[in-house]
Amino acid sequence: MFLLQKIISRLLFPLPLALIAGVAGVFLSARTTRRRIGLALMIAALAFLWIASTAPVADLLLWSLERQHVPVREIPEDVEAIVVLGAGHFERDGFPAAVSLGRSSTARVMEALRLSSGNDLTVVFSGYAGSGEVSSAEMNREAAVDLGLDRKRTLVLPEPRNTSEEARAVATALPDKRLLLVTSASHMPRALFVFERSGVDAVPAPTEFRAAQRDYSIWSLLPAAGALGNTERAWYELLGVAWAWLTHR
C-alpha cells in the first residue's frame, strides 16, 4: 500500500501528468476521427506545463501553504522536546553527514540546532532509510552532532516511512508531552494535522520557506526548472493534505 501510494502520487505530479496527456494526444491525433481532440489535448498539456513552470504560479501555490505558520522566536516554557521530521539525503562513502543532507534536511537540522541552543531539550530525529542503508533519522542526527549538538540529548526513530507513521512513533516514544515540530513550511499544515489527529500536542516550528517575495517581470513568465520544482512541491503537499483529511478524520 505504501509503495502504491508513492507511485500514484508521483504520476499525479505536473510533469508526469503533462507527459501522459501529451502522449495520449499524440495517439488520438493519429486517428482521423479523434484528431481535433488529440491536438487539443497536446496543446492543453503544453500550456499546463508552461504555467506550472513559471515563478508567479509556483510562489502562489507554495505561499498558500507556507503562510499558515511562522518560525518560532520564543520557545514555550511547557515544551519538552524538539521533533525533526525526516527528509532526503545522499550516502557517499567518506563524506561527513553534514554535507550529505538534501535541501530540506539541511534546513530542518539547522532549525533544530537553533531551537535547541541555550536549553536542554531532547531533539528527536525521525525517518526511514528508503532505498539506502542509513535512515534519515540517523543521518540528520549525525549531522546535528557534527555541528555541535550533544549526542546524549538526541533520540532517533528510524522506522517511520511517512508522516503518519512518524506521528504514531512520536506519540508512542513521547506520550503526553508538548513538542516543537520541525519540518518544511510547505509540509507543516499536513504534518501538524496528522500529529494532532494522532494525539500529539505539537507547536509548529516551520523552516525552509521557498516561496519568494519579489516583484515579477516579463521574464518571470518564462518556464524554469526551479519554478516547476516548487510547483511540484506544493502540488505534492496539497495532495497530501487531501489524503490526510480523508484518512485521519
LINZINOR-V770716 format. One line per field, one symbol per residue. psi: psi as a letter, one per 20 degrees, with the letter a starting at -180 (. if undefined). A space follows every 10 residues. Layout:
BEGIN
psi=???
END
This chain:
BEGIN
psi=gghggggghh hjqgghgggg hgghhgghii pgijgggggh hgghgggghg gijqgggghg gghhghihqq qpgppqhjpi rppoqqaqrp oppipqhhjj qrgggggggh hhgghipjak qpopprqaic iahpqhgggh ghghghjipp hijqpqnjhp iahghgghgg hghmpkqpqp oprqhhiggg ggggghhjjp npppmqamoh pqorpqahhi iqqqhgghgh ghgggghhgh gggghhik.
END
